[in-house]
Amino acid sequence: MSAANHSPLLPRYSEARYECGCDEAGRGCLAGPVVAAAVILPDGFTCPELNDSKLLTEHERERLRPLIEREALAWAVAEVDNREIDAINILQASILAMHRAIDRLAVQPDFIIVDGNRFKPYGDTPHATIVKGDARYLSIAAASVLAKTHRDALMRRLHAEYPQYDWLKNKAYPTASHREAIARYGVTPYHRLTFKLLPTDLPTP
């Protein structure tokens, strides 16, 4: 589905004044951090092109990123690195990244909506988890775009350190070429050692 032919996303889930949408990127990757974004959009915000970041091209995401950052009432991005992921598991790391992003918002939300079905309460702020929320609500879609574009930029920087893993293209997802590079060159300081890096896992260095 392209950005041009999807149903319009909903502006909000609750009646709260400041509703924040949250999403993450990089949960299924073999290396690098999981990155989360939190976005509070203004009343009346419209953007027909905005959708779940997975349904957009890289060019569309990069074009939407500055628009979201400019138009949002507040936005923030945060990460949990691979060592923390290995220590607490990827689900807990994804939720922690979202909490860190909310911590950084210039405007604190009255309500939080989260893509997926798992979240931990953020203080006393009410929240709702919404399966496929990034394809239903504008603020979650905006968060998905920011999380994805910020993580992609970070993986491009890490690619410069370890070009043999081709993170410029695969962004550390478990592609055949990424696994082949792990088999050939071993792991980097950015790999998630608790993940199944190869069909027969490499020993911890």
N, C-alpha and C positions, 0 to 999 in steps of 0.2 A: 504494500500500500504506500503510495507516495503522499507527500505532504499536501498535495492538491486535491485529493479525493477522499478524505476521511471525514467522518462526522465531526461537527464542532464540539470541542471539549467544554465541560461544565466549568463555570467560574468559581464555584465553591460548594463545599459539602455542608458546612455549618452556618449558623447565623453569627458567629463570632466576628468581632471587628477585624482582628488580625489573624487570619488563618494561614498557617504555614504548610507548604507541601514539602515532603522529603523523599529522596530516592538515593540509591547508591549505584556505583559502577565498579566493575572489576571483581565481583564476588567469585566468579568461576575461573579466574586467571591462575596461572602457575607461579607467577612472580609479581613483585611490586605490591603497592598498597591497595586496599579498598578505599574508594573515595566517595564521600556523600555530600549532597548539597541540600540546603534548606532555602526556600524561597517564599516570600510574602509578596503577593501581587496587589496592585491597587484596584479599587472598585472600577469597573468599566474597562479593564484591560482586555484587549482582543488581539488575537494573532492567529489567523486562519491556518498558517503554515505549521504552527506548533503541534507536536505530537510526541508520543513515546519515542525516545531517542533511537531505539533499536529499529524503528520504522523509517528513520530519516537517513539520508546519505551523509557522509562526513562533511561534504560541502554545505549541506543544509544546516547541520548542527553548528558548524563554525560561523555561519551567517547569523544564526539565531542567538548565539552566545552574547555578543555585545548588546543586542536589542534587549534581551532579558536583564542583563546587568544594569543597563541604563534605565529601564522602565520599572523595575521592581522597587517596592517600598523598602525592602531589605533582602539581601541574599548573602550567603556564606557557603564556603566549601571547606571540608576538613577530611583528613585521612587517618587511617590506621595502617601502620606499616606491616611488612611481612613477618617480622619477629613477634609483634603483638598478635597477629593472626595465628601464628603457630602456638602462642601461649594460651589464647583464650577461645579459639576456633572461629571460623569465618562468620557464623551467624552472630555471635556476640560482638565480633569486630565490626560487622556492618551496622549493628545498632549503636555501638559506641561512636562510630564515625558520624552517624546522624545526630547523636546527642552533642558531639563536639561542634558540628555545623550550627546547630540551634544555639549553642552557647555563644557563637560568634556573631549572631544577628544583631544589627543595630536597633531593631525593634523586636521586643520579645512577644511571641505569639500568644493568643488566647486559646487557640485550638490547633492541633497538629494532625495532618493527614499523611499517611505513609503508604507507599507502594508495597504490596505484598500482604502477608498475613501474620507477621511476627514483629513485635516491637516491645520495648520496655517503657513503663511510664517515665515521662520527663518531668520530674517534680510533681506538682499538682495540676499541671496543664492537661486538660482532657485531650484524648486522641482517638483516631479511628484508623484501622488498617484496611486497605482496599485492594483486593486482588485486581491486577491489571489497572491500577489507579493511574499509572503514567499514560494510559490511553483514554482516560475518562475525565481527568481534572487538570485544568491549566497549570496550577501551581506545582503539581507533581511532575507533569510533563516538563515544565521549566527546570525543575530540580534535576530531572533525568538528563537533560541536555547539558546543564552546567557540570554535573558530576562526570559525565562521559567526556566532555571536551577538556576539562581540567585534568582528568586522568590521562587522556591521550597525550596531552602536552607534556606531562610528567614522564610518560613512557618514551616519548621522543628524546627527552634529555637523557634518560637511562640508556637508550639505544646507543648514544654516543660513547658510553663507557664500555658497552658490551655489544658491538654491532653484529657479532656472529649469531646472535639469537633472533635477529630480525624483528625486534620489538617495534621498529618503525612501522611495520606492516601488521604484525599479529597482535601487538599491544599486550603480549604475554599470555594470550589465550592459548589453550592446549591444541594448537594446530600440529599437523604432522611435521612441519619443518621445525617448529619450536621443540618438539620432543626429540627429533633427530639431533638438534644442536645440543640438547642436554645430554643425550647419549654419547655424543662425540666430545664435548668440552667439559662436561660435568656441571655442577650447580654454581651459581653466583651468590654473592651476599644478599641478593634481592629475591631469591627463590623461596617459595613457601615449602618448607621441608616436611610439613605434615600432610601435604597434598600428594596424590599419586602422580609423580612426575613422569614415570615410565611404567609400562606394563609390569615390569619387575622393578620395584622402587630402588633408587640409588641409596647406598648407605649414607648416613649423615656424615658430613666431612668433619 
